[in-house]
Amino acid sequence: MRVALIGLGGFGAVHLAELDRLAGLGKVDLVGCADTVSPAPAAAEVLERRRSVFHERYEELLEATRPDLVVVATPPHLHAEMAASAMRGGSHVLLEKPPVVDMAEMRALEGLLSETGLSCQVGFQSLGSGALGRLCELRRAGAFGDGLRVSATGHWQRDSGYWQRSPWAGRDTLDGRAVHDGALTNPFAHAVMNCLAVLGWESLDRFEEVVVERFRANPIEVDDTSVLRVRHGTGELVVAVTLCAETIREPVCTVRGTGGSAAWGYTGDEVTLDLGDGGAAVERFSRAGLLDEIVDVLSGEDRELSCPLARTRGFVRLVEAITAAPVHEIASSRIAVAGSRAATSRVVTGVDEMVDAAASRGVLLSELGL
């Protein structure tokens, strides 16, 4: 299978390593890559060893190589146009998250997929986890009882270097185009998507109630501390996150109802279950790599894509709701600045406790004093 990669920086480096591995197994031919900057030494070594061409313009890459599969790992505001170009050239696509910035772009890509019969996988990696499948199975069986709340928390720190890493970092728009590089829509996009998937809401594009609060401690256009609450039918989704944490912790997705609870640290594949039948139990699962998966599916293996584009409709609809909400500046009295002259971090006093309380109780950060 002939594969091309657009974007060598950021998560593109992960995809390059995976494509190098798959090429070593004889499953793919890495025919070329594109980026606006020259490859770093490690990437250049892979390209040379795999005899892959490099282009500064992705259009030239697509025209020169005519790949079977294109991996798009570029800034969010470029995803739709690059995926569309690949599809028009007859290529299947693996599109990094967030897939697109609004429903108009979603509908355009869905139209192309319908017209061409091609496939598009979106890089929400944790949707390939057996842990998610187990939680969905329990939810469908009613194991958690009534009054279901699925929540996620995230406690990360991002220093000034993170917000200066590229022209689009921390921006809501760039050159008149929507970017939406906020906490909920990019770094913690997985938290939103995982909660939707556990609830079975991932393909919806309408919700009964959506409430969003966005805050910022950093000098950026978007949010670095936020809460999202969605109610639909008898279920509730709450995601409360910060990039200004006092203590860094990996994000956790929690399922809670009248019949029991579960906790999934979704960067891994371990679930702690407490279904009221004798104490908590820990279950461990494997995870399917989404690049491996689409290569296998396109090669004719009897598998299904874990995250086809249509499965992200609910997420994109929530992106629209999130980005429509105003961003409020956090009072300077709550912000402590740490670090060196080269890179400083802004930490919000009490934010860890507020994020946890918002997620577990379904309340807003403003109601907790932020």
N, C-alpha and C positions, 0 to 999 in steps of 0.2 A: 504494500500500500504506500503510495506516494504522499508524504505529509510535508506541509510547510508551516512555519511558525512566524507569526507577526508579533513582535515585541520580545526583546531579550532581557529587559530589566525587570525588577520586581519579581512577580510570580512567573514571569516568562523564563527566568533562570531555572525554576523548578521543572517547568515543562520541557526545557531543553535537555535537562538531565534525564528525564523520563523517556524522551524520544531517543536519546543516545542509548539508553538501556534497551528499548524495544528494537532499535536498529541492530544492536548486538545479538538479539535473539532471532533476527531475521524476519521480524514481523512488519517493520516499516522501512522505507527508504526516506531519510530526511533530505529532501531535495533542495531546500533553501530556507532562508530566514530573512526578515526585514526589520529594520529599526532606523530611527532618525539619527542615532549616534553609532559610532563604530563599536564592534563587539569588544567586551572586556577580554583579557588574555585567556581566561578559562573557556569562555564561549568560543573565541577564535580557534582554540585548539580542537574543540569538538567539531566545528564547521570544517576545519581543514581535514581532520581525520575521516569525517563522513563525506568529504568531497561535496559539501553543500554550498551553494552559491549564496552570497550576501547582497542585499539590495537596500538602499536607503529609502526607497519608495515602495510601499506595499503593492501598489498597482503593477509595478514592473515585476515584482516577484510572482504575482499571480499570472501575469501574462507569459512570463518566461518558463514557468514550471508546470502550470496546469495541474495542480495537485488533486488527489482524491479527497484529502482531508486538510482543512486549514485550522490551526489553533490560534485564536486571537487573545492575546494577553497584553492589552494596551489600556490607556486611561479610559474610564467609563464613557466619556462623551464621544469616543471614536468607535465604540463597539458596533453600533447599528450599521454605520456606513461600511465598515470593513467586512462585517458578516454578510451584508447584502451583496457586496462586490464579489465575495467568494462564492456565494450561492449562484449569482448570475453567471459565473464562470463554470458552474457545474460541480462545485466542491461542497462536501459536507463540512460541518463546522463544530468545533468545540470552542465555546464562547465563555470567557472568564466572567465571574460575577463582579458587580451587578450586571445582568445581561444588557439592559437598556435603561434609559433614564425616564421614559414615560410610556403610556399606553399607545400613543400614536406610533412610536417606534416598534413596540411589540406587535401591533397589528400589521405593520408593514412587513416584518420578518415572517410572521405567521402566514401572510399571504404568499410570500416567496416560497416557503416550505410546502404549502399546499400546491402551488403552481408547478414546482420542480420535482416534488417527491423526495427531496433530500432530507437529511437528518441534522438536528442541532442539539448538542448536549451543552448544558450550562454548568460551570465549574463550582457548584455548591458541593464541596467534597463530602461533607458529612451525610448527604443523602445517599451515599453509597455504603453507609455503615449498617451492619446488622443490628446495632443498638436501636436505630430509628425504626427498623422493621419490627423489632420486638415491642417497642412502645406503641406503635400503630396497631399491632395485633391485640395488645391488651386493651387499648382504648375501644376498638371495635367490639371486643367481647364484653365491654362494660365492667372490666375489672376495677376501674378507678371509681365507679359509682357515679353519683350525680354531682352537680355543681362544679363541673370541670374547669380548672384554671391551669393553663400551660404558660409558664413564665420563663424568662431567661435573664440572667444578670451577667454583667461584664465589668471587671475592674482592671483596666490597663492604664499605663502611662505612655504618653507620646511627647517627646521633647521638642524643642524648637527646630531641631534638624529635620524631624518628621514633617513638620508643616512647611519647611523650606525645600523639601526634596525635589520638587518639580513645580513648574508654573501653575499646574492645576490643583496642587495640594491645598486643602482647606478652602477651596473655592466653590461657590455655588454656580457661578457661570464663568466662562472664559471665552473671550472673543465672540460674545453674543450667543454662545451655546451652553446649554445646561450641563453641569458637571456633577453637582450634588455629592461632594466628597465629605459628607457628614458622618458622625459616629454610627447612626442607625443604618445608613444607606450604603456604607462601604466597609469600614473595619468590623462592625458588628452586624453586617448584612446576614451572616450565617445564623446569628441568633434569631433574627426575624423569620428567616426561611425555615429553620428547624421547628420553631413553634407552629408555624402554619402547617408544616407537614405532619406533625404529631396530631394536630386537630383535624386533619383531612381537608383543610381550607386552601391548599396551595394553588388550586386551579380556579378559585373564585376571583371575580373582579368587582364584586359588590359586597359590602359589609354593612350591618345594621348601625353600628356606632364605632367611630374611630376618633380617639382623642390623642393629641400629641403635644408634648412640651419639649422645647429645645432650648438649651442654654450653652453659653460659651465662656470659658475662662481665658482662652487664648485669643490673640488678635487675628481672627480668621473670619470668613464669611458664613461658615456653617456651624453646626453644633459639635461640641466635644463631650457633652453630658446631657442625656435625654431619657425620656420615658414615652413609650407607646402603649396605649391600651385599646384593644379591639374587642367588641362584644358582638356575637352573632349567634342566633338561636339560644341555646342554653350554655354555650361555652364562652370562655374569656381568655384572651391572649394578652400578656403583659411583658414588655421588654424594657428593662431599665439598665442603662449602661453609662460608663464614664471612661474617658481617656485621661482623667486627672485624678486617678485613684491615690489614696494614701498608702495602700498595700496592694501590690499586684497579685491578682488571682486569675486562674483560668476561668473562662465563662462556663456557666452551668445552666442546663435546661431542666426545669422541674415540672412535673405533672402532679396535680393534687386534686382529689375529689373526696366525696364522702366515704368511698370504699378503700382508699389507700393513696400511696404516693410513689413517685419514682424520681431519681435524680440522675442526669446524664451529663458528664463533663464532655461536651461534644467535640472538643479537639482530640478526644480519644474514643474508645469503643467499650466503655464500661458503664453499666447501669446498676444503681443501687435501688432495689425494690422493697417496699414495705406495704404489703397488701392486707395487713391486719390478721395474718394467719400464722403468727409465731415469730415475728421479728424480721429485721431487714436481711436481705440476701443480695449478694453481688453476682452479677452475670457479666461475662466477657464475650465479645463478638469480634468477628473479622470485618474488614472493610474492602470494598471493591474500588480500585482506582478508576476514576472516571475517564481518563485517557485510554487506559488498557481496555476499558469496557466498550467505548465507541469503536476502537480498532477491531475488537472481536466481533461486535455486532455487524460492522460493515464488511467483515471478512466472512460473514455467513454463519457465525456461531449462534446457537439458540439461546440468546440472552436479550434482555430489554435494557434500555437506557434508564439509569436511575434518575436523571434530571433532564428530560427533554424540555425544550423551551416552553411548551404549553404548561408545564408544571410550575412555572414561575409567574403565572399571571397574577395570582394573589399578591406576591411580593411586589411586582411592579405597580400594582394598584396602590399598595401601601406606600411605595416610594413617592407617588404623587401626593398622597395625603401628608406624609411627613414633610416634604419639601415645601408644601403650601403654608406650613405653620411658621410663625415668626421665631427668630432666634433672640433670646434675651441675654444680656450680659450679666454675669454673676458678680455680685458686689465684691469690690476689691478687698474688703475686710475678711472675706472667706477664703482668699487665695494666698497661698504661700509659694514663693519661688525658690527652687533649689537647683543645684548644678553648677557648672562652670561657665566661664565667659563664652566658651565654644558652643555649649548646648545647655539650655535651661529647661526645667520642667515646671509647669504650674500644677499645684496640688490644691484641691478644694477641701477645706476642713469639714469633716463630718460626712463627706459624700459617700463613702463606702456603706455606712449604716443606712443612709437615705435610699441608695440604690437597692439594697437588699429589702428594705421595708416596702418600697414601692412595688417591687416584684411580688413579694409574698402576700401583700394585702390588697393589691390592685388599686393603690392610691397614686396621686400625682406628686411629683417632686415639690411643687409649690405648696401642696398641703402639708409637706414635711418641713417647710421652712426654707427651701432654697429660693 
